[in-house]
Amino acid sequence: MNPMNPHLAPVDVPDPALLSRVQELCDLTDPYAVGPAEDELFAAAMAEINAWHSARSPFFHRLHEAAEATEATEAAEDTARSAEETAPAGEFTAPLVHANFFKRHEVLSIPRDDVHLHLTSSGTTGQKSQMFFDEWTIRSAQRMVARIFDRNGWITPDQEVNYLLFSYQPAPDLKLGTSFTDNYLCDFAPARNVEYALRNTGNGHEFDPFGVVAALRRYAEDDVPVRILGFPAFLWFTLERMRAMGLPPLTLPEGSLILFGGGWKGHADQQIGKDELYGRITEQLGVPSERIRDTFGSVEHCIPYIECDHHRLHAPVWSRVFIRSTRTLEPLPYGEAGYLHLVSPYITSVPAQSVVMGDLATLHPGEECGCELNTPWFTLHGRAGVSRNKSCAVAAAELMKGMS
């Protein structure tokens, strides 16, 4: 463990007597530990967090009571599926809450005075998820990110880097989860310089493609690595702009790292395949494929899912991933597409320990990846259905209209 990063420091649950197994689970230092002991600990932690929210949230208490009538049946079905090796082992029972619920309701399991951080999920338009975090919840999630960074060797306190953030430049009233995350990720290596693709104009944000190109050209001439964070669509449009301008390829310094987050929502018609995108990055910026990683996360579920060097989104030890039928919400076996269902007992502030996302995905056993990680991994297939709801990526994409 890297002792110099404060985000790896210990953090305590709000009530050690009631949440001892949650503490034990979140204290696990190997991000991808897997086995019967970890599954048993996870199930115990889920039981604790369900009891925690049931005692503190009238909404979740009613939901939990309604779910208890079907738990025995579901557990038996899960055991049968596990024995047949057709689905992930262990359905860690918790009532399902759809992520869209948090766009219309503020549901807390803590007093307002204990709210340490308030984040929203969307930009200047569209419905917003209002998520509230106590100190334990947000620090615990940050420690998970730090442990994955540490495992990958990405915490470099003695190595300055130049940052290029394809996200929103901070503003006094900005509470977007994507902006918070990208700025937090700058804590793992000291900054020599920081540039934003979405510039604060004083009346909103605007995408600045020429400023981004100029920053990349400066960074290529510097002697420190570059870290590029944020929406992949912005970088793709930047690469297209560079090609249209007839600019020769750049070679960013050795050790440069690209971490995507936010997806292509709102620009699905222009989305390109991962292999093509990563190939173009290597061609035009000189960053090798293993130093380009996509991520997945949301304000409703802050567990970090970060690609391995084979570009698979593996579940870390602190969460479990399931796929739910779009028709019945029943759990599906490996390889079948359905709603992405994310489960983790880390969150004490809001009953969001079992969230069904609007994303379609398939789940695969760890051994099908071929990397050194053994936890299951999932592939995203886009958003389910057509909705007027807009995420951060959608709002950001609107700023790119006419610029590509």
Rosetta blueprint (number, residue, H / E / L):
1 M L
2 N L
3 P L
4 M L
5 N L
6 P H
7 H H
8 L H
9 A L
10 P L
11 V L
12 D L
13 V L
14 P L
15 D L
16 P L
17 A L
18 L L
19 L L
20 S H
21 R H
22 V H
23 Q H
24 E H
25 L H
26 C H
27 D L
28 L L
29 T L
30 D L
31 P L
32 Y L
33 A L
34 V L
35 G L
36 P H
37 A H
38 E H
39 D H
40 E H
41 L H
42 F H
43 A H
44 A H
45 A H
46 M H
47 A H
48 E H
49 I H
50 N H
51 A H
52 W H
53 H H
54 S H
55 A H
56 R H
57 S L
58 P H
59 F H
60 F H
61 H H
62 R H
63 L H
64 H H
65 E H
66 A H
67 A H
68 E H
69 A H
70 T H
71 E H
72 A H
73 T H
74 E H
75 A H
76 A H
77 E H
78 D H
79 T H
80 A H
81 R H
82 S H
83 A H
84 E H
85 E L
86 T L
87 A L
88 P L
89 A L
90 G L
91 E L
92 F L
93 T L
94 A L
95 P L
96 L L
97 V E
98 H E
99 A L
100 N L
101 F H
102 F H
103 K H
104 R H
105 H L
106 E L
107 V L
108 L L
109 S L
110 I L
111 P L
112 R H
113 D H
114 D H
115 V L
116 H L
117 L E
118 H E
119 L E
120 T E
121 S L
122 S L
123 G L
124 T L
125 T L
126 G L
127 Q L
128 K L
129 S L
130 Q E
131 M E
132 F E
133 F E
134 D L
135 E H
136 W H
137 T H
138 I H
139 R H
140 S H
141 A H
142 Q H
143 R H
144 M H
145 V H
146 A H
147 R H
148 I H
149 F H
150 D H
151 R H
152 N H
153 G L
154 W L
155 I L
156 T L
157 P L
158 D L
159 Q L
160 E L
161 V E
162 N E
163 Y E
164 L E
165 L E
166 F E
167 S E
168 Y E
169 Q L
170 P L
171 A L
172 P L
173 D L
174 L L
175 K L
176 L E
177 G H
178 T H
179 S H
180 F H
181 T H
182 D H
183 N H
184 Y H
185 L H
186 C H
187 D H
188 F H
189 A L
190 P L
191 A E
192 R E
193 N E
194 V E
195 E E
196 Y E
197 A E
198 L E
199 R E
200 N E
201 T L
202 G L
203 N L
204 G L
205 H E
206 E E
207 F E
208 D L
209 P H
210 F H
211 G H
212 V H
213 V H
214 A H
215 A H
216 L H
217 R H
218 R H
219 Y H
220 A H
221 E H
222 D L
223 D L
224 V L
225 P L
226 V E
227 R E
228 I E
229 L E
230 G E
231 F L
232 P H
233 A H
234 F H
235 L H
236 W H
237 F H
238 T H
239 L H
240 E H
241 R H
242 M H
243 R H
244 A H
245 M L
246 G L
247 L L
248 P L
249 P L
250 L L
251 T L
252 L L
253 P L
254 E L
255 G L
256 S L
257 L E
258 I E
259 L E
260 F E
261 G L
262 G L
263 G L
264 W L
265 K L
266 G L
267 H L
268 A H
269 D H
270 Q H
271 Q L
272 I L
273 G L
274 K H
275 D H
276 E H
277 L H
278 Y H
279 G H
280 R H
281 I H
282 T H
283 E H
284 Q H
285 L H
286 G L
287 V L
288 P L
289 S H
290 E H
291 R H
292 I E
293 R E
294 D E
295 T E
296 F E
297 G E
298 S E
299 V L
300 E L
301 H E
302 C E
303 I E
304 P E
305 Y E
306 I E
307 E E
308 C L
309 D L
310 H L
311 H L
312 R L
313 L E
314 H E
315 A L
316 P L
317 V L
318 W L
319 S L
320 R E
321 V E
322 F E
323 I E
324 R E
325 S L
326 T L
327 R L
328 T L
329 L L
330 E L
331 P E
332 L L
333 P L
334 Y L
335 G L
336 E L
337 A L
338 G E
339 Y E
340 L E
341 H E
342 L E
343 V E
344 S L
345 P L
346 Y L
347 I L
348 T L
349 S L
350 V L
351 P L
352 A L
353 Q L
354 S E
355 V E
356 V E
357 M E
358 G E
359 D E
360 L E
361 A E
362 T E
363 L E
364 H E
365 P L
366 G H
367 E H
368 E H
369 C L
370 G L
371 C L
372 E L
373 L L
374 N L
375 T L
376 P L
377 W E
378 F E
379 T E
380 L E
381 H E
382 G E
383 R E
384 A L
385 G L
386 V L
387 S L
388 R L
389 N L
390 K L
391 S L
392 C H
393 A H
394 V H
395 A H
396 A H
397 A H
398 E H
399 L L
400 M L
401 K L
402 G L
403 M L
404 S L
